[in-house]
Amino acid sequence: MHPFDLKAALLASHAQHVVLIHFPIALFIIGFVFDVLAERLGRHELAEVAYYNLFVAAISSVPTIATGLLAWQWAVEGKRMKGILLYHLVFALASGTVILLSWWLHFRARRKAASVPSWCISVEFTGVLLLMITGHLGGFLSGVNGAP
C-alpha cells in the first residue's frame, strides 16, 4: 500500500476508528487538565475551556464508538468477542460513559449558573484512567503494542 493512497486509507475496514479515536482522548484529557487548573486557580474562564473540550469530546466519542463496533463487524465478521477485544469494548464503553457524564455534569452546572462540583475532578480522573487502559488494549489489537 502506498502511503498517499487516499482510497485505500479511507476504505480500510478499521481506518476511521483509528483516526477518530484521537479526538475524544485528547479533548477529554485537555478538558480534565483545564478543569483541574480552574479548580486550583479559581479561574472561571478555564472552566469554560474545560466545558467546551468536554462537549466536543462527548460529541466525538459517539462516532468513535460506532466506528469501533463497525471495525469489529468487519474484522472478525461479527463473531463473539473474547479476550483483549472484549476487554477493549468494555473499557471503551465505560470511557464513553464517563466522558458523557463529565460533560453532563458541566452542562447541568452551567444551566443552574453554579460551579461544577469539586468531586467532578474525581470522575474525570477515572475517565482518564479508563481511556489509558482502553488505548493500551487497542494498541495490542492494532499491533502497535505487539501481535494481537
Secondary structure, DSSP 8 states (H G I E B T S, - for coil): --TT-HHHHHHSTTHHHHHHTHHHHHHHHHHHHHHHHHHHHT-HHHHHHHHHHHHHHHHHHHHHHHHHHHHHHHHHTT----HHHHHHHHHHHHHHHHHHHHHHHHHHHHHTT----TTHHHHHHHHHHHHHHHHHHHHHHHTTTS--
